[in-house]
Each structure stands twice: as structure tokens, then as C-alpha cells.
Amino acid sequence: MTALLPYLRSRRFVVGLVVTLAVALLAVTGPSFAPHGQNDIVGRPFTTDGAFGTDYLGQDVLSRVLAGGRSILLVSLLATILGMVLGVLIGVVAAYAGGWIDEALMRLNDVVLAFPQILLALLVLTAISEPAWWVIVLLVGFSHAPRVARVARGVALGIVPRDFVTAAEALGESRARVLLAEVLPNMTAPLLAEAGLRLTYSIGMVAGIGFLGFATNPGAADWGQMINENRLALLVQPWAVVLPVLVIGVFTIGTNLLADGVAQVAGKGGQ
Amino acid sequence: MPATAAEGAPSDDQHGPDRPGSHGAGTGARVTDLRVALTGSGIDVVDDIDLVLEPGEIVGLVGESGSGKTTVGTALLAYSRAGARITQGAVDIDGHDLLRLDLGAVRAMRGRRVAYVPQDPGAALNPAIRIGRQMVELLELAKEGSAADRLARARAGLAEVGLPGDEEFLARYPHQLSGGQVQRVALAMAFLPRPKVLVLDEPTTGLDVTTQNLVLRTVKDLCAAHDVAALYVTHDLAVVANLADRVAVMYAGRIAEIGPREEIFARPAHPYTRALLDAIPHLSSARALAGIPGSTPGPGRRPQGCRFHDRCAYATDECARVDPPPETVGPAHVVRCLHHAELPPWSIDTGDIADTAPSAQRDVVLRVEHLDVFYGRTQVVFDVNVDLARAEVLAFVGESGSGKTTTARAIGGLSRQWTGRVELGGHELARGARGRSAADRKRIQYIFQNPYLSLNPRLTIEQIVTRPMELFGIAKGKAATDRAVELLDAVALGPTVLTYRTNRLSGGERQRVAIARALAAEPDVLVCDEITSALDVSVQGSIVALLDRLKRERGISMLFVTHNLALVRSIADRVQVLQRGRVVEQGFVVEVMENPQEDYTKTLLANTPTLR
């Protein structure tokens, strides 16, 4: 518990944490107190009835925003975890192995890095007629991996040459144990910061995929997809676009502050 | 003055109260009633410091880490590191109290009236500017002389420290110089504006003994030639013994004892000074080194009364209550100890023991034949042969780059780029640790130089010490913990540290944990790689005493890598002197030290700073 104290003293971290948790809570519990169902037609399209008006099909905007966060947050979170696990694994193994293994892994990494993240995802999505939600998790996660790998390798390079790692090797510890018990625990702070950043990007990407029309369930509410659906009437009924944009914006600011706070505390030697 | 911190509350006024008689010190420097405190809490870092530096005199300021010696040194330039501030006192140089001048005037004094030579001159010289340019720039800043004049003075300055002042040298960048040359350039730059006062902060740390000796001689000559008053800050009493006119010993933010060099080394009056001297190895004789129990208390953790009382062998109840006032015990010899008059007589020979006798019967455990080690395609160690008997200590000695650590790492299985034959208990070992059997790995344990790097900061001491037992199937669970407690006890650490992580331990304590980890594997051979060079002398003394006990009680053999020949005399049975990757001389310690055959060994011996 005492390990958390320096984090709680960082204003950045606390504000980020509160904002992130608030938006997440809204997304999870939103449907239960939404005034209408997400697919209920409550009036004519693009009216200003209700708190934030109706959308292109006459559905209640507030209800759809409250319902449309759950999938996007879940998909982003899972994608981030997948990207972190994969990336850290690649980066740490490359740094620890060194030599030609390091070269090969990182050069392959560079090749993948050369493609814009969203392009890779779209490439696969256009090939699949009806992508399941986990396909998006995989795509976003995989596209994060090389970026995470670069960071993880950089951090690990600073730890691998330390004497305690050499000492573990001289004792004859297995390579896996050296990585998991000696190297990884000393990387937590910078990796947490990276995870926060990746979560921010994930949300942007998942929302972007929704906007481009590859939402997992075309009928269901989805923040990204809502922006696309309603953008034609931006001047007539701005709330239908602005509200999902706002929640996405606020949430990414929250995760970003969180990541910043972690990095700041770690920089001060909080670890 | 009482030792409490109550008075030193920081105020916006950087300067101390007006003190009568603080002006007119003439040349040299006079520090009066100096106090430096931490900015937030007002806790004293150093307090009640009075110090006079006469022109042409070198005063050695000696103390262990945390004693406040560097704080006093930089206070002479009216500078305190971030987080601390000078709250009281006067620093008189050349008729001015530096602490009462405004920043512009202080800046004008720094460099020109009082100069500073840092510990790491490589970091003080700008790597992107040529040496000559940096030296000339210094004089331009002081607005002295014409351009041609400045260049001539830069050349003369380099000549004074024994460096060539030619175009080629002036055009070099700092990275094109050796460590000793960089330090001498820094010295030349410090002397260039003809300062009255010079502060040298451990300027020879990290230099080889030969280079160190050269730098020390240069310092001495220049201070005498230019009538400069110098404060030489160091942790090494042996260095000061050959250099300083007077010596001040600092402990926990106070000057515990100050006096002429001969007095301090012949008749030390403070128990702390005596304990320090007892911890220092001599070249001329083996010693049973003793450490000082406990560790130096940092600011805010210093005890009431005499600050040394809780570690002092002569302390009484009175010492815990009464803050000892400075008392004069001899000509210019002042000590802060209530019982200085009652202390038993002391001699520098205390603790001398007979050198280990060459024994006829040697039960050889480790044999190394024709060891060649490579870095990539470059060969760095050539044809080293070793035989190490049971309960024997073999020292590898040499300057940096001599290949002593490289050899030790090859034997320990930490590097694989070597050829030759390493035999342990009669059978040959594979090159890398991974290629060796668990039984082989268990029998050779390696202890690293820097205990701040060799212990995983995320693990508890219990996890660190019990791991080798689990790995080699010696013990596990409760039994392993019990054994860990025994081992920690053997290295003089209590069972409370089991749950600690390393960040709660001092350097000496960390090194003890590292030794306990090595012992946990129940090894036959310990490879000790400069294991005391990152530690204070008092800690070094206790670690050496510990190793000696382990050798006698457990029959452990050791390969002891060190650059310190004096230490070799006290700990090792046999020695191999390495130069540029080759063993140039070897034999029993007493024979090599008393009767060295090779010029290289003679040079090393002649340049090693020692008390005797």
C-alpha cells in the first residue's frame, strides 16, 4: 500500500484517475438509468426534444451515449492489455537476448511500425464481412505491440546489464525466471505509464474504426459510430455529434493524465 | 553551543548575523561558526564549523560519507547544494565575508579568489570545447590581459602541471585526454586566475595510484609555489598523510578533531580518529583490521550529546548528555571529546599481526591454466595461471585495465570469451555459468564491486538470501529462512532486515547481504571483485575482518581482486600482480611486498598512499 503513496500525492495522477474512473463508471452503469432504450424511436430525426435531442433515426442521443460506451471501453481495454503483453514480451526478450535475435526482432518491428496503425486494421476489416468484437481487439492490440516493444526494449536495456541480473545468471537461474523475477519487476513504472498512453490510443482507434463504419454491431450505440451517423446534421443538431466527441475527449484526457502522473512519479524515483 | 537544530530555522536572509572580528583575515581563508541546514526542515547538515586556512597551507578535511565534508568545502565558495542553505556563519577570504556579499560579487570572487576542483573533472570540462579555448575563456571572463597574453598564460599553466602546452595539446577535446590528464587540466584551470584559496573535492578518486601520486605532488608544489591556502576534501586518511599540513576529521556534521598532521597520526585524541586509523591497512605490515560498529548518522538522526557516543568504545553516560566543547590538547590540536585525557595510549602499530607464513601443505581447490580472455577479437588477458588452496586468499592486484576483474569474471563463469583450463576440485569447468553443472555453480560464488547494483531492488533481503538455497536444493521454506537468519547473523546483520528491501540499507549493509547470498550457496571459493572499493574505510575494515573469519572458520578460499596493495597485505596469503593482462609478479604476499622484483610492482608500492 505504501508503494501507492507517492502516486496519490501527484495531482496529475489523482485527477487522471478520478476522470478515468468517472467516465468508465458512466459507461458501465449508464444503460440502467438511461431515459430510453438505445434503439427506441422517440420522435422525428434531428429534433431537439429531450436533454440532447434525437439522432438521424429519431433515437434519444443521451440514451445512446450512455449505452454506447461499454463496448468501446471494453474493446479498448482488452486491446491495450493484449498490446502491452505482446509488446513487453518482444521488447524484453530482444533486450535480454541481444545479438542477432535482438536485431531480427527489432527490424521486423520496424517494418510493422512503418505502416500507420489504422491502415493495418482497416486492411483486415475490409476483408471480413462482419467482424466480431474480438477481431477488433486483436487488430488494435497487434498494432500496439511493436510500439510497446520499442519502449519495453529501451527500458529493459537499462536493467539487463546490471549486476543483479548477472548474479542471477551466475547462480544458474533459468532465462524465463531471470526475465520474470529480476528484469520485469524493475520495469513496472515506465510500463504503467506506457499502458496509460496505449489506452488513450486504443480508445481513439476503436472510436475511429466505429466512425469508419466497422462497428461490431451496426445497429447498437457506439460513440465512434454515432459521430459518423449524425455528422450530416452537425449544424442542425450538433449534440448528436458533440456529446460522444466530448466523452471520448474527456476520457482520453483522463487516461493521458494518469499515464503522465505515473511517469512523473517514476521519474522522481517513486519506484 | 547545543547540538539541537532549533536555532537554525531557515530565513530568507542567506547570510549570518554580523559577527565582530570576522573581517580582516588577511590572506588565506577563515570560516567562523558555519552552519548549513536543509531548506525544508531546518535540520543541520553541518554546524559549528570553525576553520582557518593559512596561505601556502594544505588542510585535509577527512570524513566518511554523510559527514558533511563536501558541504563544508563548497561553503567556502558560498555555495550550498540544492535542498540545503548556509544559515549562519562567516567565510572570510581576502578581506571579504563571502556570505555577506551579493551574488554578483560572490561570482566575481569564485574562480578568481577561491577556486574549486571537483571530484569528477571529466564532468566539469565542456566536452565540446577544446582545452586551450576553455582555459583562455576563463581568463577572458576575468578580463585579464591581452589575447596573446592569455594564451601564453594558458600554456604556462599547463606546463606547471606537467602537461605539454603546445598547439596539438591545446587543440584537444577533453575526451582525448586520459583521466590523470583531465584532472591536471582541471588543476591548471583552477590555478590560472591565481586564486588565494583552493577547494579540492576528492580529486583523485578513481585514478590509479601512479596517476594519483602525480596529481597529489602537483597540488602540493603549486600550493607552495603560489602561496595558496588549500582545503583537500577526502575520505582517505592515507592520502592526507602524505599531503596535508594539518588534518581536520569530520564526523556527523562537526569537526571532531583538528591538528597538525604529525599530531593527528601520532597522537590522535578522538576515539573516532583512532577507530578510523585502526581501520586503515598498512603497506609495511599486516593488520587485524577493525571496523566501527554501526553507521554514520545522517542529518536529523544524529544523537544528543557527543555525536559519536553510540559507536564509541569509551563512551560513558555523560557522553550521551553533554555536548563536548572543543578543547586544545596540543599545539594547534583541538578535539571534541569529554574523555580525551583518559583514553589509553595509542600507537599506529596497534593491530599489527604477523604476515601469513608460507605453508608447505597446500590442498589445491582451484587450478587455472593458460587462461586467455578476449573482448571480441581483442585479447585482454594473456596466459594467466592460478592455483588456489583451501582456506587461502589469493589477491589479483593491478591498475585499471590490467585485466584483474576480467580474469575473475572468466573464472566465475560470468564471461564465456576465454580459452584455457579452469579446474575445480580436479575436474574441468565449462566456460559460462550456464554450461556448468549446478554443483559446480554452487561451489564458486561471485561477489560484485558495487552493492548498489548487485542486489535486485524489488526483492526482500529474505528472497535474495534464500534463493540460492532453493536453487541448489540446500533448504527451502521455513528451513531456508532459518538459515538466512543464521547467515545474516554471521555477516553481523540482525533478523529484522529479512523483510526489508535494499533501499533501506547502507552500502556496507548491502555488501553484507551480498556476502550472505554468496555464503547461502555454501561455496568452496569466493570471488571478491573490489568488494570494498565502494565503501567507507570503517566499513571496509569490518568487511575484511568478516572475510578473514569466514576463511578461518569455514575454510573458504578466496580470489580477492583489488587495486589497493595495502589491503592485500592485510587480507591475502598470496598475490599476483597484473599489468596489461599479464601476471608480471607473483608469490607470497610478504615476499612480494618486502622484496619486489619487477619495476612495475616497485612503482605500485612506491605510489600507494599509506600511513606506514
Interface residues (C-beta under 8 A of the other chain):
Chain A: R162 D163 F164 T166 A167 A168 E169 A170 L171 G172 E173 A181 E182 P185 N186
Chain B: G412 G413 L414 A433 R434 R436 A438 R441 Q445 Y446 F448 N450 L453 S454 L455 N456 P457 R458 L459 R467 P468 L471 R517 A521
